[in-house]
Amino acid sequence: MSEHHLPNDGLTHFDAHGQAHMVDVGAKQPTHRVAVAEGRIVMQPATLDIIQKGTAKKGDVLGIARIAGIMAAKQTSHLIPLCHPLALTRVAVDFELLPEAHAVRCEATVETYGKTGVEMEALTAVQIALLTIYDMCKAVDKTMVMQGVRVLEKHGGKSGDWNTQGLRAVLA
């Protein structure tokens, strides 16, 4: 490939030769960083009823899924090869039961004061929380589907604030 057409097309995890590398954030100034992500798991109505009533054989489904999501956010750099290890200052994982959709919605908010964002940590928290719900309920419902895992908003850093406010209604 020629020097004039870089193979990375602006992707930060590839160098000028197309080789994967960890992005150097050493020169960046630390700022307050926040990311919010969401996703949902759709299930049979009876499964949602079990979660709501707290009668799952493995225990408190949402309580355990919350802890799993928090733990996952803290382990993101061990799971995603090019993520920086971050000192997280806050991880919140919340759930909303959606009876009409036979689903549980998960939202994770992750914060740090650092040189790189926390979008990957928020996404990891959501996905692992949803996987935990699946694991705890799979004995009664193997048809569950996880969907819509995405970043809703981010704050801080050089690129500033970003959110999906205009897209939320379209993607809901």
C-alpha positions as a Markdown table, in Angstrom:
| # | Residue | x | y | z |
|---|---|---|---|---|
| 1 | Met | 0.0 | 0.0 | 0.0 |
| 2 | Ser | 1.2 | 3.5 | -0.8 |
| 3 | Glu | 2.1 | 6.0 | 1.9 |
| 4 | His | -0.6 | 8.3 | 0.5 |
| 5 | His | -3.4 | 5.9 | 1.2 |
| 6 | Leu | -3.2 | 4.8 | 4.8 |
| 7 | Pro | -4.8 | 1.4 | 5.4 |
| 8 | Asn | -6.4 | 2.4 | 8.7 |
| 9 | Asp | -8.9 | 5.0 | 7.1 |
| 10 | Gly | -8.9 | 6.9 | 10.4 |
| 11 | Leu | -9.3 | 3.9 | 12.7 |
| 12 | Thr | -7.2 | 4.7 | 15.8 |
| 13 | His | -6.2 | 1.1 | 16.7 |
| 14 | Phe | -4.2 | 0.6 | 13.5 |
| 15 | Asp | -0.9 | 2.3 | 12.7 |
| 16 | Ala | 0.2 | 3.6 | 9.3 |
| 17 | His | 1.1 | 0.1 | 8.2 |
| 18 | Gly | -2.2 | -1.4 | 9.2 |
| 19 | Gln | -0.9 | -3.1 | 12.3 |
| 20 | Ala | -3.0 | -3.2 | 15.4 |
| 21 | His | -1.6 | -1.2 | 18.3 |
| 22 | Met | -2.8 | 0.3 | 21.6 |
| 23 | Val | -3.5 | 4.0 | 21.1 |
| 24 | Asp | -0.9 | 6.3 | 22.9 |
| 25 | Val | -2.9 | 8.5 | 25.3 |
| 26 | Gly | 0.1 | 9.8 | 27.2 |
| 27 | Ala | -0.1 | 13.4 | 25.9 |
| 28 | Lys | -3.8 | 13.7 | 26.5 |
| 29 | Gln | -5.1 | 15.8 | 29.5 |
| 30 | Pro | -7.2 | 13.9 | 32.0 |
| 31 | Thr | -10.9 | 15.0 | 32.0 |
| 32 | His | -14.1 | 13.7 | 33.6 |
| 33 | Arg | -15.4 | 11.0 | 31.2 |
| 34 | Val | -18.9 | 9.5 | 31.3 |
| 35 | Ala | -20.5 | 6.9 | 29.0 |
| 36 | Val | -24.0 | 5.5 | 29.1 |
| 37 | Ala | -24.9 | 2.3 | 27.2 |
| 38 | Glu | -28.1 | 0.3 | 26.9 |
| 39 | Gly | -29.4 | -3.1 | 25.7 |
| 40 | Arg | -32.3 | -5.4 | 26.3 |
| 41 | Ile | -33.0 | -9.1 | 26.5 |
| 42 | Val | -36.3 | -10.3 | 25.1 |
| 43 | Met | -37.9 | -13.4 | 26.6 |
| 44 | Gln | -41.1 | -15.4 | 27.0 |
| 45 | Pro | -43.7 | -13.6 | 29.2 |
| 46 | Ala | -43.4 | -16.4 | 31.8 |
| 47 | Thr | -39.7 | -15.8 | 32.1 |
| 48 | Leu | -40.2 | -12.1 | 32.7 |
| 49 | Asp | -42.8 | -13.0 | 35.4 |
| 50 | Ile | -40.2 | -15.2 | 37.1 |
| 51 | Ile | -37.7 | -12.3 | 37.1 |
| 52 | Gln | -40.3 | -9.9 | 38.4 |
| 53 | Lys | -41.5 | -12.2 | 41.2 |
| 54 | Gly | -38.0 | -13.2 | 42.2 |
| 55 | Thr | -38.7 | -16.9 | 42.0 |
| 56 | Ala | -35.8 | -18.0 | 39.7 |
| 57 | Lys | -34.1 | -21.1 | 41.1 |
| 58 | Lys | -30.7 | -19.5 | 40.9 |
| 59 | Gly | -31.8 | -16.4 | 43.0 |
| 60 | Asp | -32.2 | -12.7 | 42.5 |
| 61 | Val | -31.7 | -12.5 | 38.7 |
| 62 | Leu | -31.4 | -8.7 | 38.5 |
| 63 | Gly | -29.3 | -8.3 | 41.6 |
| 64 | Ile | -26.7 | -10.8 | 40.4 |
| 65 | Ala | -26.8 | -9.4 | 36.9 |
| 66 | Arg | -26.1 | -5.9 | 38.3 |
| 67 | Ile | -23.0 | -7.2 | 40.2 |
| 68 | Ala | -21.9 | -9.0 | 37.0 |
| 69 | Gly | -22.2 | -5.8 | 35.0 |
| 70 | Ile | -20.2 | -3.8 | 37.5 |
| 71 | Met | -17.5 | -6.5 | 37.7 |
| 72 | Ala | -17.4 | -6.7 | 33.9 |
| 73 | Ala | -16.9 | -2.9 | 33.5 |
| 74 | Lys | -13.8 | -3.2 | 35.8 |
| 75 | Gln | -12.4 | -6.1 | 33.7 |
| 76 | Thr | -12.9 | -4.6 | 30.2 |
| 77 | Ser | -9.2 | -4.1 | 29.5 |
| 78 | His | -8.7 | -7.9 | 30.2 |
| 79 | Leu | -11.4 | -8.8 | 27.7 |
| 80 | Ile | -10.9 | -6.3 | 24.8 |
| 81 | Pro | -7.3 | -6.6 | 23.7 |
| 82 | Leu | -6.5 | -2.9 | 22.9 |
| 83 | Cys | -8.5 | -1.2 | 25.7 |
| 84 | His | -6.5 | 0.7 | 28.3 |
| 85 | Pro | -6.9 | -0.3 | 32.0 |
| 86 | Leu | -8.8 | 2.5 | 33.7 |
| 87 | Ala | -9.4 | 3.5 | 37.2 |
| 88 | Leu | -13.2 | 3.8 | 37.2 |
| 89 | Thr | -14.8 | 6.2 | 39.6 |
| 90 | Arg | -18.4 | 5.0 | 39.2 |
| 91 | Val | -20.3 | 2.1 | 37.6 |
| 92 | Ala | -24.0 | 2.0 | 37.8 |
| 93 | Val | -26.1 | -0.8 | 36.3 |
| 94 | Asp | -29.9 | -0.3 | 36.2 |
| 95 | Phe | -32.8 | -2.4 | 34.9 |
| 96 | Glu | -36.2 | -1.6 | 33.6 |
| 97 | Leu | -38.9 | -4.3 | 33.1 |
| 98 | Leu | -40.7 | -3.8 | 29.8 |
| 99 | Pro | -43.8 | -6.0 | 30.2 |
| 100 | Glu | -45.3 | -5.0 | 26.8 |
| 101 | Ala | -42.1 | -6.1 | 25.0 |
| 102 | His | -41.5 | -9.1 | 27.3 |
| 103 | Ala | -38.0 | -7.7 | 27.9 |
| 104 | Val | -35.6 | -6.4 | 30.5 |
| 105 | Arg | -33.7 | -3.2 | 29.5 |
| 106 | Cys | -30.3 | -2.6 | 31.0 |
| 107 | Glu | -28.6 | 0.7 | 31.2 |
| 108 | Ala | -25.0 | 1.2 | 32.4 |
| 109 | Thr | -23.3 | 4.4 | 33.3 |
| 110 | Val | -19.5 | 4.4 | 33.7 |
| 111 | Glu | -17.3 | 7.3 | 34.9 |
| 112 | Thr | -13.7 | 8.0 | 35.3 |
| 113 | Tyr | -11.3 | 11.0 | 35.4 |
| 114 | Gly | -8.7 | 10.1 | 32.8 |
| 115 | Lys | -7.1 | 10.3 | 29.4 |
| 116 | Thr | -9.5 | 8.0 | 27.5 |
| 117 | Gly | -13.2 | 7.4 | 27.4 |
| 118 | Val | -15.3 | 4.7 | 29.0 |
| 119 | Glu | -17.6 | 3.7 | 26.2 |
| 120 | Met | -16.2 | 0.1 | 26.0 |
| 121 | Glu | -16.6 | -0.3 | 29.8 |
| 122 | Ala | -20.3 | 0.8 | 29.6 |
| 123 | Leu | -20.9 | -1.6 | 26.6 |
| 124 | Thr | -19.2 | -4.4 | 28.4 |
| 125 | Ala | -21.3 | -3.9 | 31.6 |
| 126 | Val | -24.5 | -4.0 | 29.6 |
| 127 | Gln | -23.6 | -7.1 | 27.6 |
| 128 | Ile | -22.4 | -9.1 | 30.6 |
| 129 | Ala | -25.4 | -8.1 | 32.7 |
| 130 | Leu | -27.7 | -9.3 | 29.8 |
| 131 | Leu | -25.6 | -12.5 | 29.5 |
| 132 | Thr | -26.0 | -13.1 | 33.2 |
| 133 | Ile | -29.8 | -12.8 | 32.9 |
| 134 | Tyr | -29.7 | -15.3 | 30.1 |
| 135 | Asp | -27.5 | -17.7 | 32.2 |
| 136 | Met | -29.8 | -17.5 | 35.2 |
| 137 | Cys | -33.0 | -18.0 | 33.2 |
| 138 | Lys | -31.9 | -20.4 | 30.4 |
| 139 | Ala | -33.3 | -23.4 | 32.2 |
| 140 | Val | -36.8 | -22.1 | 31.6 |
| 141 | Asp | -36.3 | -20.1 | 28.4 |
| 142 | Lys | -33.6 | -20.9 | 25.8 |
| 143 | Thr | -35.3 | -18.5 | 23.3 |
| 144 | Met | -34.1 | -15.3 | 24.9 |
| 145 | Val | -32.5 | -12.7 | 22.5 |
| 146 | Met | -30.1 | -9.9 | 23.5 |
| 147 | Gln | -30.5 | -6.9 | 21.2 |
| 148 | Gly | -29.9 | -3.2 | 20.8 |
| 149 | Val | -26.6 | -2.9 | 22.8 |
| 150 | Arg | -25.3 | 0.5 | 22.0 |
| 151 | Val | -23.8 | 3.7 | 23.4 |
| 152 | Leu | -26.5 | 6.3 | 24.3 |
| 153 | Glu | -24.2 | 9.1 | 25.2 |
| 154 | Lys | -20.6 | 10.1 | 26.2 |
| 155 | His | -19.1 | 13.1 | 27.8 |
| 156 | Gly | -15.6 | 14.5 | 28.2 |
| 157 | Gly | -12.5 | 14.3 | 26.2 |
| 158 | Lys | -11.3 | 16.1 | 23.0 |
| 159 | Ser | -14.3 | 15.1 | 21.0 |
| 160 | Gly | -16.7 | 16.5 | 23.6 |
| 161 | Asp | -20.2 | 15.4 | 24.2 |
| 162 | Trp | -22.2 | 13.0 | 22.1 |
| 163 | Asn | -25.6 | 11.4 | 22.4 |
| 164 | Thr | -28.3 | 9.6 | 20.4 |
| 165 | Gln | -31.1 | 11.8 | 21.6 |
| 166 | Gly | -32.5 | 12.1 | 18.0 |
| 167 | Leu | -32.0 | 8.4 | 17.3 |
| 168 | Arg | -33.6 | 7.0 | 20.5 |
| 169 | Ala | -37.2 | 7.2 | 19.2 |
| 170 | Val | -36.2 | 5.7 | 15.8 |
| 171 | Leu | -34.3 | 2.8 | 17.4 |
| 172 | Ala | -36.5 | 2.0 | 20.3 |
